[in-house]
Amino acid sequence: MTSKVRLAGFVVPTSLDGKKNSEGILFNSNIFYVVFLDKDHEFWPTGEAD
């Protein structure tokens, strides 16, 4: 992956690590969950606003 692609995602807080959600799935704070790839940084503006 080049620097033209930005990862957008989240991590689970350590306070939830090892706990189960309402469906019984364990939270893991050591994983970065990728939501989408922002090709050429076009989704989220960077730099100064116009």
The 8 nearest C-alpha neighbors of each residue, nearest first, counted from 0:
[[1, 4, 2, 3, 5, 6, 36, 38],
 [0, 2, 3, 4, 5, 38, 39, 6],
 [1, 3, 4, 0, 5, 39, 38, 40],
 [4, 2, 39, 1, 38, 5, 40, 0],
 [5, 3, 38, 2, 37, 39, 1, 36],
 [4, 6, 37, 36, 40, 38, 7, 3],
 [7, 5, 36, 37, 35, 8, 33, 4],
 [8, 6, 35, 34, 33, 36, 5, 37],
 [7, 9, 33, 34, 32, 6, 31, 35],
 [8, 10, 32, 31, 11, 33, 7, 34],
 [9, 11, 31, 28, 32, 30, 12, 8],
 [10, 12, 28, 13, 27, 15, 9, 26],
 [13, 11, 14, 15, 28, 10, 16, 27],
 [12, 14, 16, 15, 28, 11, 27, 29],
 [13, 15, 12, 16, 11, 28, 18, 17],
 [16, 14, 13, 18, 12, 26, 17, 11],
 [17, 15, 27, 13, 26, 28, 18, 14],
 [16, 18, 26, 25, 27, 15, 19, 28],
 [19, 17, 25, 15, 16, 26, 20, 24],
 [20, 18, 25, 23, 24, 26, 21, 17],
 [19, 21, 23, 22, 24, 25, 18, 26],
 [20, 22, 23, 19, 24, 25, 18, 26],
 [23, 21, 20, 24, 19, 25, 26, 18],
 [24, 22, 19, 20, 21, 25, 18, 26],
 [23, 25, 19, 20, 22, 26, 21, 18],
 [26, 24, 19, 18, 17, 20, 27, 23],
 [25, 27, 16, 17, 18, 19, 15, 28],
 [28, 26, 16, 29, 17, 30, 11, 25],
 [27, 29, 11, 16, 13, 30, 12, 10],
 [30, 28, 27, 31, 10, 11, 16, 13],
 [29, 31, 28, 32, 27, 10, 11, 9],
 [32, 30, 10, 9, 33, 8, 29, 28],
 [31, 33, 8, 9, 30, 10, 34, 7],
 [34, 32, 8, 35, 7, 31, 6, 9],
 [33, 35, 8, 7, 32, 36, 9, 6],
 [34, 36, 7, 33, 37, 6, 8, 5],
 [35, 37, 6, 5, 38, 7, 4, 34],
 [38, 36, 5, 40, 4, 42, 6, 39],
 [37, 39, 4, 40, 36, 3, 5, 41],
 [38, 40, 3, 41, 4, 37, 5, 2],
 [41, 39, 37, 38, 42, 43, 5, 4],
 [42, 40, 39, 43, 37, 38, 44, 45],
 [43, 41, 40, 37, 44, 38, 39, 36],
 [42, 44, 41, 40, 45, 37, 7, 5],
 [45, 43, 42, 41, 46, 40, 48, 47],
 [46, 44, 43, 47, 40, 48, 41, 42],
 [45, 47, 48, 44, 49, 43, 40, 41],
 [46, 48, 49, 45, 44, 43, 40, 41],
 [49, 47, 46, 45, 44, 43, 41, 42],
 [48, 47, 46, 44, 45, 43, 41, 42]]
